[in-house]
Every structure is written in C-alpha cells, then in structure tokens.
Amino acid sequence: MLLLQKAKDAKRIYAEVVHVKSEFTELLETEVGPKFGFCRDSQVAARFMNEFYTEAGVPPHAVEYVEAFGAAGSEADKEELEAIETVFCKERHEPLLVGSVMSNIGYTQAASGISAITKVILGYQRAELAANMHCTTPRQDIEAIRDGRMKVVTEHTPINPIAYVAVNSNAVTGINAHALLKGYYKPKDRNRYKCNFPRLVTISARQDINIQNTLNDLKNRPIDPEEIALFHNIHKHRISGYLGRGYIILDTDEEQKTVCLEETVAVFDDTKRPLWYVYSGMGSQWAGMGVHLMRIPIFAAAIERCRIALEPKGIDIVHIITSPDKTIFDNILNSFVGIAAIQIGLTDVLKSIGLEPDKVIGHSVGELGCAYADGCFTAEEMILSAYSRGLVSIQTPFIHGSMAAVGLGCEKVLEMLPPEIEVACHNSSESSTISGPSDIMKKFVAKLRAEGIFAKEVPCSNIAYHSRYIAEAGPGLLKYLSEIIKDPKERSERWVSTSVPQEKWGEPTAKYSSAEYHTNNLLNPVLFEETAQLIPTNAVLVEIAPHGLLQAILKRSMPSCNNIPLTRRGHPDNAIMVLDAIGKLFIDGYNLDIAALYPTIQFPVSTNTPMLSHFVEWAHTEKWNVPLYKKGSTQKNPICNFVPSIFDDEHSYLQGHVLRGKNPLPFAAAIEAVWDTYAMIQGSPRRQLQVELRDVCLFVQPPLHATRATRLRVYYFRGSGKFEVHNEMGLVASGFIDKGLCLDMEHFRSAFESKETMDLVSDDVYQLFHEKDYQYEGEFRSIHRANSSFTEAQIIWKNNWVTLLDGMLQLDNLRQSHSSFSTPTKIRRIMIDNNRVTDDNIIKEHDKKLLVAQVFEKYDYMRCGGILLESIRYQEISITDEISANLEIVEFVPHFDADIDTAVAWKVYLQIVSENINKGTINIVGITNQAKDTFCDLKVGLHSIAGISFNYSEISTDKMLTLEENFLSETDLVLVQNLSLDEHMGQILYRVLKRDTFIVNREETVNDRVRPSALYSVLSSHSINNTKLELLKWRPTHVASESAVGIWGGEYYLPCPEVKAVENRMVLQSGHVGDINSMFWTETSDVENSKLKVVVHYAALSNLDMQKATSVVPVITDHLNSNCYGMDFSGVTETGERVMGLLPRGAASTTVLAIPELVWPVPKHWTLEDAVTIPSAFAHAYYILRQKMDFIAHKHSILIHGGAGALGQALISIALSTGSEVFTTVSDISKKRFLTRLFPQLKEDHIFNSRDPSFSDMVILQTNGKGCSVVVTAAKGELKEMYCKVCKHSGFVVDVDQINSQENFTYKMFYLTRGRNYARVNFNDLFSDPEAIKAIQTLMSEGIARGFVRPLSRVIYDAVDVPRALNLLASSAHRGRVLLRMHQKVPVWQSRVTCSPALSHVVVCADEIVGIQLSDRLVRRGAKKLLLHICSSSGYLRQKIRSWEKNGVNVQIATADLDTKGVTNLLNVSNHIGPVEGIYMIVNNCHGNKVVDYLSTLTNLDLVSRRLCPSLRYFAVINLGSNIGRKTCLERSRLGLPATTIDLYAFSNSDEAVSGKLTWRSLIDATEAAVCSAQVDVAAFPQRRVAKTVTEQIADLAGIQLSDDPEMTYLVNPAKVPIIQTFLRTMHNVPIDAEDLITLTAAKLRSIEEYLGEEVRKELHGLGTFYSCEHFDELKGTIPVVPLQTLTEAEPQDYEYFDVTKRYVCIVPGLEGHYARFRLMCERFKTGAVVLQPSLDCPYDTAEQTADKYAQLLRDKVNIQDNFYLVGYESGVLVVLELAAILEGCGLKGTVFCIGGAPEEFQATLKHELREYQSDEELQNAVIRHMFVLMKGDDDGLDEVLEKVSTFKERIDVCVRLLLGRVPHSAQYAKTLILSAYTRIKLALQYKPQPRQLNSRVILLHSPSMILEDPRDTPVTLLQQYSKQPVVVHELHEPLAHAALDLRISAIINTYFDKNIKEAYEKANLCENHSFLGDLCSATQYFDWS
C-alpha cells in the first residue's frame, strides 16, 4: 500500500508525486477481435507519454531515470523502449537511465505498479538505484542504447536524491499508466531539538515481545528526537488489537551514549478503567521538592504563573519549592502555597498530554487542587486561595493545638476519644486523623501507643485544623476568599466532595466552588473515607502532590485499584518519576500525547531519520498454523440443503399429503431432514443413527408445487445441539437433537394394556379426517385400523419414516377434542431407534407390513416401531375460507313489466341467454360511452349463474369505428344503451354484429319507439325506476316465432329472500380465520331459565377477543357452545336488578347465564355503561396483586406495562390506593397526558415509553438503582427482558401475556437471583378456583365501597360495528375498554336451526356421510335425542355415535323398511325418546324403482307425521341428485305445515366440489340456511366471489392502502404484526419475521405471492425463445467448463479444479451458450454436473468443431469415462449427438439426453420463431436489439444510433458504446455476446444433420412447443435415426423457452443413473462444503500480529 498525502500533513516524505495518468490506449486487433496483452504500438505509447509531460509542465529530458514496465517479451519490450526513446532521449546531455523491477522480483500482477514505485523510493532514500538482474547483453535494436543516450542500469548506480523519475506501467486490458516522481531531501540537524530532561517513548503492539525488540533497538542507538516524535505520533491514538504496551525513559550520559533510566513492557487487557485524580493535603511538603520538576517546561511555566501571582504578596514561590532549607516549611503559609504550586504544575503536565480525569477527590487543602482540575479555579485563584488559607492561619490566634495520625477508623476511634479531641480526617476504615489541644493530644497518643495502636503526631504548626478550635479563622478566611473568588463556578459531577456529606451535595452551598465552600473545608472534618467508597474497584488513582502522602491509605483500603503517585519525598529525580508515572498510565490503556512535553518537531522529518517499518516483525514465541497454498480443501459444515419434489421417485408419495385442499410438505419430512443432517454430521449413514430430538417447535409446512422448487435448509449448531429448519421465507421447525445413546428403553419396553378392539378400518379413520379438512391420499393413509379411543392402531410400514411418523401424529390428532383442523406446534421429545423396526415387531397382513402404535395417555407419550413421541401440543385453526352457498328459489317471472328490480331482471336475462346458446362460457361485450361506466351494476351479477362462466369486456363507441367487420363474431351478448333512439349505434351494430346475437338494451328514457322487427325483436322488457331494461335478439332469422316467445313468462332461479329470524338469543361468531370483518351475529338456542339469567345491555371486548378473532390465540370452545367472545357484561336480571358480571367467555350475547359468585350489583350512581368497564379489569388486577403476591396490604413500588389499557388503569388505581409508588409505560404521548389527567397522584416523570427499551434505565434512575418490587408486563421479546431487568431484590415479575401469546421466550436464570420471582398468570385459571373467586368477589365489593374500583375510560360501538371495535383493539389505539351496546336490536346476519334438548330429531339417510354430518350439526345446535334411519352401519358411524353419546346425546339407529308401518314405528320410537321436532330425509342420486321407493317413503313420512308429530318444526327433503319431494312440500306448505325441499345437486357437483374446495360443512351450512329460510323450494349454488390475493388480504389486516409503486415500503402498526403473522402461518404456511412486517416492502409482498403460487413464466416467442436468461458474471461466462451445484456437489470457488475421480453429467447449452439456465435443473441431480460453454473467441465454430473441442476438454479436464451422461439442450442437441459419436469412437458408451426435440425439430422451430425476419440485415438488427434489451432492460436510445451506421460491425460497435456504464459487462464481452448470438443462429440454420447411429442410449425429453416441418414425422422417428437402441420419450410440460426449468427433468435423468451413482448418493454426505484456500501445514509456524 502506498500512502498519498498532502505535503502539509505529511510526517515523512519519500517522494513528491508530480503527475499521474491512466488511460486506455489500444488493444491490437486480430481476426477474432482484440488481442489482450502488454504489447503496445510505440507511436501510440509515445503520444500518451508526450501528452502526459505536457500536462505535467515538465520537459521529458529533465527525467533522469525511467522505471519501465519490462514485460519480458521481446516484441513488447522493444515497443516500450522505442516509445521511451522517442519521448525522453531528445535534447539529452546525460544518458537516460532505465530499468525494471520485474527483472528482480518477476511479474507481480496487480502489484507491479506499487513494486516499481517502491523500488524508486528506496533509491531516493539510499541515493542509489538498484541494478537490473539478468541483463548481461543490452539489446542493440534500439538506437538510443547503441549511441549511449539510454543506459540500462546493470550495476547499483548513484542518483540525485531530488531527481525526476518516471514510472511506466501497462495492463493486459490495454490500459497504460504513467507516474512522475520527484525526490525529497531534508538534511538532519542533531542539535536542533535538544532538551535537558530524559525522553519518554511509549509503544504499543500486538505482542509484548515486539515492544521489547523495539525498546532494545532504541537503547542501542543515539537518541533521535525526530524518530521519537514519529513514535509519539503513532501511539498517541489507540490501535485496535494492540494489547502489548510498553515504555522506556532514555537519556544521554557524559560520553553521549544512550542510557535507559526506566523500562517496562506489559500486556494490556483492553478494558477502559476510570481515572481518578487524588489531591493530598498538608504533610506532603518537603524541602527541595520542585528542584527536578522545574526541568519540565510545562511545569516551569505553571510555576512562573504562580510566581507572578504571589510576587505582590512578597512570596518567592520558586525559592520555596527549590530551597534545600528544611526549616522553610516551619512557616505554615509556605506549606500551603508550596503544595498548591506543585499541584498546579503537575496538573498542567497531565493536561498537556491529553489526560482528563473521570473524577477528582481531594484531602483537606487538596480540594483546592480539585477546584483547579475541575476548571472552577484558575492557577492564580488556586495559589492565592492557598495563600489566604496560610495567611489566616498565621493571623488568627489559636490554642496550642496538635494533630495526630491514628491507625483506627473513625467509628472505632470515636469511642475512645476524650471530649476535648475531635476526629479531623476520616481517612479510611483503618486510619483517621485527630485534632485537639496539644497537651491532651500527647497524653492520648501515648495511651494509644501503650495499647499497641499506631499513633503519631503530624506537623501542623500547632494548629488543630478541621476542629472547633479554629472556628475563629472562618470569618477571616471567608473575607480573603471572597476577594479572590468573585464569580464562583458550579462544581461538575466529576468533583466528589470530601468536606460536605453526600446527602447535602445538592444544596446551594455545596454546588459551587465558592468562598463559603472552601471555608467550610477548613473548618469541618475531612470525609475522605465516606467519599472514597464511590471509587470503583478497577479505578486508576493518580496522587497529585509533592509526595504520595496517601499511598499507604489508598493501597490498604482499595487494593484492587492501581495507585500511581507522581512524586516521592527524597526521590533522586522526581522529573524521571513523573515520566515513569506517565508511562504507567500508558500501560493502563490511556493514550497520551507525549510529544507535548518536548520541543516541537517540524515535520516532515529529515530524510535520514530511521524507518520504523522494520519494527513490525514476527514473534517466534507463539505457535500458529498457517495455510500453505498447495491445493484447495473443504470441510463439511453442519448445514444441509434438501430439495424435495413430487416428481422424484423417492418423494412422489408427498402428493398424498393434502390438507385443506393444499399439498404442503409434512412436518415429518422436516424432522427426517434434521435426522439425516445430524447423521451425516456424525459420519453415519442417513436414517441409520439413534437420535433424540427435544423441545421441537413446528411452525409451518411449506407448500409443494409442480413448477416451483421447495427447498429446506437445515442448520445444526454444534455447541448447543440446536437445529433449525428454514425455507426461503423463514423458520419451519426448530429444537435440539443429540445422539440417542441413552434412549429411554423403559418407554419402549413398558407393557401396553387395552381391552378395546381395533374396529375402525382405514376408510372410517380417514372419513373422520376428511370432515376436518384433511384429505390424505396414497401412502399418507397410513393408519390401517384403530380402536375407538385411538389409543392403539396399526400403521402401514413401507420403509418410509416420514409416513410412519406422520401416521403417529395423525393418530394423536384423532385423540384431540378439536372440532376443526389443527396442526402440531410443539413436541417435547422424539426418540428414533431405527434398530427397533425388525421382523419381530412387524405384522404381515396380505401384502401389507404393519406396525402397532400405542398411546400411553397417563404418561402422555406414544410409540410405534422405533419412534417414541412425547407430549404433542396442537393449535386448532378456525374454519378456513370455504365455498359458501347462494340459495335460490324457483319462481315464475313474466317476460314483460314484472314487478322486479334491475338485479333480478339481469339474472333472468342471463338465464334466458345461457339456455338458448348452450355454452359453458358466455362472451359479453359492453359498448360504453367513455364518459362513465354505464354497466357497472350489471357486471356485479355476472357470477350469479351456476355452472356458467362469463368473459366480460368493454369497448367504446369511438373505437368500434376503427375495427374490422365481424370483430364481434364470437360475442354472445352485447350491452348497449338507448338503442331505440341511437341511429348511429344501429348502423354500427348492423356492420359488426352477426344475426341472432342477444342484446341487453338499457333505455334511460321510457318511450314506445321500437325498431323494425327485421332489425331486432324484443324478447323481454321491464320498466324499473324510469328506465327500461330489454332483452333483444339482433336481426332474428325467424321473426314471427321469436315475437311469440316474448309474450309469456317462465320459471327462473331468483335469490332467496332474506327472512328475519325469530327473537332468539344472539351470539357473536367469526366467519373466516384472521378476518375481523367476517364477524357476525347469529341465532342460537336460548339459555336455560333455571339459573341466573341476565339480559345483557352492554358487553366489553378485550385484546383476548381480538386475538381470538384473528386466530393469534386459538378459539377454545366446548362441543355445544361455540360462543367464545367477551368476558364482561352488564344488564338486568329477570327480577329487574341491575348487575355487572364476569364470565370465562360468551358475554358478547343478548342473554347470558351468569356465575352468581362473579356478579355484583351496580351502584345507583353508575350507569350500566359505567359498570361493564369494571369486572374483568379489576378482577384481573386483584387476581395478580392479591392472589399471587399479597400486594394489597403493603406499600410497594410497582411498574405497570400499558398503563392506559383497562388492566393498566385498574392496577394503577389499586396501587395508588395502597400508597405505593407507581411507574407505568404507554405507547404515545397522548396516552401519557390521559393518565396524568385520570390519576393526578401519578407523577409525570414516572410514565415512560413502552416501545423504547430505555424505560428500564429511567426506572432504575428514579428508584436510585433499586428497581421495582412488583413488575406487571405483557410485553414480548427484548422489551419483556427489560421489564425483568428492573425487578428489585426479592421482587416479583408477573407476565400476563405469556400464556395467551404462546411466545417462545427464553427467561434467563439470572433474573431469579437475589430472591426475585417470575410468574405467568393466566386469568382464565380464576374460573376453576372457587377460593380465588370468593376472594375476588370480596375485594371487588370492598373496592367499590371505598371508591378506588371505579369506572374506566371506554369507547362504545353498536353491535353492528363489531369489526370496527376489534380493529380498534388490533391497532392498540384505545384507552381503557371497548364496549358493545347490546340493549338495542342486534342485527341477525345468519339464522340457525335451534333444537330443543327435550325434543327428538329423525334423520333418514340415503347417504350415510351427509346424514352423519347433518346429525352432527343438529347436535351442535342443541339436539340431545336423535333417531337415524340408515341402511348399514360403518365404523365411522359407530365412532360418531360414541362421540355424541359422550356429550349426553341419546342416539337410536333404525334399519327397517319405511313403508307405512315402518314409518309409523319409526316415529313412535322417536316420540318415545322425545316429541319429534324435526324430520330430515336425505335423497341421493337415483333412477327407476329407487325413485318410486323414495317417493313412497316421503309420502309415508308426510302423512304419518301429520298425525304423530304435533311438535314438528322442521320437515326437510335434502336432494343430492334426484329432485324429489317438491310436490309434497308445496302441499304441506299450502296446509301451513313445515316443509322445505333443498336441491344440493348443483352445489355438490360444481367445479369447486370437484377441485376439493367444497367441504361437508358447506353442504350442511347450505342445508341449515335453506331450512331457516321459510321457503319451500330452495336450490343451492356455489357462491362465486372474486377471491382476494394474499397481498390484498395482508393489506386489509394491516390497514394499509396498496400502491402501484414496485419499490413502495409500508409502515405497519406493530400491534397488528402478530395478527398478520398468525394469518400467514395458519392460512398459508408462510413463516415471516416481525421485522419484515413492520416495514413491509412491495418486494416482500411479491415474494409471498410467488412463494404460495405456481411459478407463472412469461410466454416467450421469437428470439426470446432462445435468448432469455440474464447473465452478468463475465468471468464465469468465459470459463469453458462450469461446475454447478447438485445434491452431492457444491458449486466450487475454483472452477479450474475438478475431482477427476467423480462422475459428472455434462450439459451442452443451447444458442445462449452459458450455464445460468441450468442451475434449477442441476440442483436435484444425484451426481456432479458441469456445463460446457462454447468459446467466445471462436464464434464461427460449427457444431462438429464445437463437439471436437468439447471431446478434448472432457478427456483432459473431466476425465470422462465409460457410461457417460450427456445432456443437450435446444441447439445443444446438435452438438451433443456429434460429441457422443466422437466419444464412442474412443471406445466409450453412455446415455444421451436431448431436451427439446430432435435436431430437425429444433431447426424447424428456429425457422418458425424467426419467420418474421426476411433478410440477414433484419435478423442482425433484431439480434442487436434483443441482446441490448436483455442486457440493459430497455432499448432506450438504440434506434437513433443504429440509424446512423450501415454495417453489422458498426451497429454492434455503437450498441456497445451505448451500453458502456449501464451494464456490468466490459465492452469486449458485450460485443462478443452480440456477435456470437448472431453467428450461432446462422450456423444452426445452416446445419445439415448427418445422422450417425449411436450405441449409446438416447432419451428424448420433449417440449410441447416444438415444431415438426413434415407432419408425417414424429419426434421419435426423427431421433431414432441417431440411435441403434429404441429412443425413450418423456413429455415435458414447459415450452422450449423454459424447458430447462421443468422440474421433471431432474427426476427423469436421476432414474437413468447407474447403480453405482445411486448407491454413492445414498452413502454421500450431503452437508455443505466449506472451502479453504489451502490445507493447514503440519509444521509449526510462529507469528507476531504486530
């Protein structure tokens, strides 16, 4: 590296840079393009250099030496020398010296220029040029060398140190560089920087040994101040990683030799230690204390300032500090000023070198030094204050006093003191100073000594300082100091006082460095011991005084601190001691500007100043392994990639894993991937290692697609044993895995007892799954049979661990009480022992192998074969977005002027049109006026006709004039307006519309004008709100008959009218998971009257309700009661009493059954609205504070998360009532203001930001570092940890959110230290704890009576506005409660069948499954008595009956014939168990006699029920196929009897049903809605609604407005993030981090959409068929053989290295010619793969020539062997067939895969796609334009430049120039890409196939888009010409442009690999490789990282 600086900043100059220039000059052109290299045309190079020197303003002949490039090539060197001769050898008197460092060190590639400049710099330094090596005979073909004007330097040659020197350099890419340097010389003057005190040098390095070597070098040479200045400059800053530190003090003796006075080397621990200055007081003075210090210039300057200040007072301070007279300090005044002066001088020295203390502390008069160090005093103020202190001591008459040091602490000595003596100084716990009358003091000191206690009188001039005996000095000192300190400055925090107690530091007298403060210092005791307790244990203490007086005290009381005195009494040279102390400070990590102590050095330093670089050296004391770059090496990482595809043979079974109509990858496959990864890491074969997985968390099951690869990436963390499974979107699963060395054998061996038989067969089991949306197929129907309790089952074993494990999970799932779909989320433990699957425990039944699965319910584990699962947890997912039904009735509608609205008329017209044209898809065109959307109301109804789809488009009248005739020939229905009046429209339609086309005409003005019948006939017409809507037939062929049709009406399907439900109980329900807007009110059975019934007036919603509605928290319901929203209610009892109460769930209802113990009367002064805000909030608060920690009776400090919420307000109110100190957090400033208004006692500075972790620091600060005794939090993640952090000793953290959110939070054990507690409180536990309920009831009543249980703030919504209320909760924008107003009429959105428990229901089942599902629905609606008539009983039915009976349902089964007697018996039996309330007959598809039987049964049911069933409310005939019962039901309706016939045929046989989107619930929902509709004849059709994209659904949940900007970023409310996460995880199996959602980008939304759907590839034609893959890696694009990543091989970093022992699939690309297209195809290969890329240097190579080169390449580089595998793609098929023939000629044989088609097919396809280009020029322009767009993205500006040139070469050149700077390619690469694209197309068109039959096997992977030139040919016959063996054909689904992306290819090719490859794959370690540049050497190497 070369450092270029401005001269004014340089510390050293080697040379001046005069001028530098770099420029592309030229590359020599050849036939195939430019020739890269060092050769230059001498004239071009000379022109470049002449321009250089013109710009530099220096004549070339001034240059004395040229450091040439010297490429060592004869031609290149000659051209360079000729150019040098031309430029430099004119007008030259002395020979030009030339040379090249390349002759000395060789070609150093990119470092060649730096190497040349380094050589020149060394030459300047030595004034001598190094000789060229290996130049014995200078060449004679250069005239300047022959005649002596130029001389090659062959010997070391002197050079002028300030000469001009040129450096010339070339690059292989045609770039020339030239630099002109000028030498720099500055002579050294060794006498210039002399000083009279030693030199301190500080040094740091990575190793201490390097420092020692440097110090040794400095000791052995004369002192060079400039060299030392360079060291000072380097080491005044911290250098990262330099942990070695040292210093040396050097001086020169009389013989001018360097002597070392002090030297230290140490290792610095890189920790920042606090720096404290300690200022000593009286007693540190001694004679001559400043003599040596005066040698330090900074110290002397400070003393001079003191001298000037004291001179007017008659004091000679210099004499005082330098005099050897020991009596000089008998005068106390001299002591004061002497100490102060020394402290001023030393403080200035430290400040000059950049030291600033963190704290300062003073002892007695030492506090004057603190004032100076703190900036409160100037030097003059300090010295004069000391003078005043001395003066007042002399002038004031005191008693004859004395002071003594005692070896006891203050507390101990106080007990022993006589009353006359006081403690003057609290020095430490073992030392104090006492003060008092001298006579008493002498006696007391003697007494202490007699007792063996240290005691010694100290000099004090007979003054008892710091005692009551000097109080008379106070006024005088205050007067003197007031005159000096005129403007007192405030003391900073770093000055800790020893004269004022800490608790008084905030008082005004202590805050300022005032006269009062320092007077107080003299008169009061010194509190050094108390204040010194603030000194940290790792502090560095620098004692600043004439002598280190306090060292003994400091070392004893603070042994862990580093104590550094600056001076010592009697030291031979205190100047050296000061330098030594500074060196120690450097050792401790302080970076010091040592140069400030010495004369200033003028930089740059002199030329001969020694270099410093040689001090950086290796230290041979440490051992290091170093890489030797012999060859690359790899190491397996604990990471493995899996790419399962449903097309792979081993993964095709995954197609059977169908859940909710989707095909996700099962969790079992992810667990198997973890098992395989761990086995490979341990060096074991896959699935052959015993393992134990713990704490397995399951997040999502990634989707499997037919066109998009599914990828899993497994990470294993060796240290912790943790694993994580990721896909491209996020985390799939995690947990811990270890070897199963200690598998719990007891669990595997324990006996299983069960008396149940396994009577459920596979069909029964999977019918149970099917009703919950599990559509398992194939191998995933692995449960062969099971018992009724699902504790034992037989699972099919097909050597597939995935289906075995999934079968166990299925079995456990069946045991759960979930009513809908659920997914496992956590498994505590999975043990897998592959050795346990043996023939001994396999049951063989026919062709099946079975393993027995057993569930141990008591111990919560199950086992099967070699797998044991323990403690599985599930998340139940709400009903998904199902297809719902549109109910319609059949009614007669007149064709003219019926009383109907526009929607009904439009529906009738669509039915008429569909009946007449008999098409599945109807094309509709609306002819509109551009001014407005005329038919918007009609477009809405296009999806309302079952079985018919509509294609709607619009066109304006203006545009119709420009289109061809009959462009509406495919149109079935045209929408127009005002046709009767619009002559122009009639003319247009006459031209473009075919006869007998239907028209719907909207006449905005009602008139009687009708066009002639020959133009159109009116089939139907209705007047609606002053407009007329007509159905016309355009130019009918049979006018008369059409007119006749229009007279009558017809029967049509019309929307079923909405019927208001009876006034039953209404409850709140959720429609679709995650969709708050789907919430609705529905009818349900009324509550029983025997308990406390309350009519609800208000209900409250909470965050928990919002989380349930969004499925963040699973909805937990019992079998019958599906109402789960709301806990608080207020209302009126049947006796009229106003009450408020609490329920575990279901309060959001019009009536509730209350829990008497959780009901409170509403005080008279509260409204019911006030009351409903109370119950859950205050009950929850009391449950936390009273039940969990006994908070109520005591005062505490409490921190409450979310104080503005309902729970927060309740907690605050209760806490304030107990007098506790309350802290809280809120999310914004408005909530803070709200709380301060609501609770005036709450301090404003006790409210913090809940979303900023800094609140924890604020709480700690407010509580003086103690924290809070109670912390209540609902935060997550990092914020939760902050709440735990602020819990004080013996405190309690209550987590009120952990259970609801199920957050995977790691609680650190540190937070349980110091007696702290943590509890997760689930409020729902209250309802199962009678004692807690009783306590809460009492506390609430007392709180109401005392007034602190009071109404909370609230927001009120009407019941209809439930979505708005929940959205408010979701956005966390509310304060307090969110209420629903229930006493007004609640709208019914969905009616339900309501069943009385006392009555019975009869279900006649022609279809068992529908009958069972209908019965199940009746049970859910309250039915307790069922009679099912069914032909045969299945295990599925028996299982359902058992489940109903568990819920108290009486179920009877009848099988007798249903003739009159049979029906009578049936209804009598039903009446016996309970009067019949409903009869339901289910009719399936039937014909002939079966129809008669059904009609007979129905007639009998009708007639007998009239007689036997007076309580009958429901009589329904449910038709699944045949339409039976209409007549009977109409007759019953006429008689006023209940009757409904429901036609479900269209619904159950719709496209939705066929595709699996229709569930049994949808059919039963339709049936229930029809029964409740009060209509007789009802038909159900699938509801056609436009499905929202996932992006739109996310936007709805997030409350954001989508933008068209593709770079848009949306800010999402953090409160809504969990809702979106839950929606994506549960509905779409998308794992996504919260951070990605808070700042949601449009790119992220696109990635989610792409992840969920099949890949939609752009349809490509023309050149795009062959050139479509973007590729920007120029280096890789020019490599002939590119290895790609496969399952077994990672993509190497070194493409030149191949393992020739391995087998490779060799891929020949198409016209594109590069590897990028094949990444997806190769990543699933079970062996290595390489792509053979054609050379860009040879664009004219034919297929035969390319094959020859590839054959040689494969033999030389890949070591191709027998049984090879070749893949040709597109035009590569031509080459690969030639290549195979060449290899067969070498005796090899293999398999050839042809992707696309045969050669003839490819040529025909190529001609077809390029058919629009009629000439070469057109094709050339098209290629240029296409490649330009492919590289740049658009063709902006291309046409303009192409028009200006004529030839193909010129067009390429201008195209490339336009690309420069806009694409990452070089110009040459872009040029060759365009040229080769054209030439390859031409060569492919000219190719003449000459088939040679191969012995190798030929496989055709045929693309559907290939073209056959001769229809008589087939792909097989064309390709069979090339093979002796039969050609095998596999059809692909992708067109040729995307054929390489077809996932089938990899699966197909893998099947043809031989046995050896397949076996090697099974044994291969598939973990990722980590590549190293070289192997670690075996020998030990030593390094010093200096």
Disulfide bonds with the S-S distance in Angstrom:
none
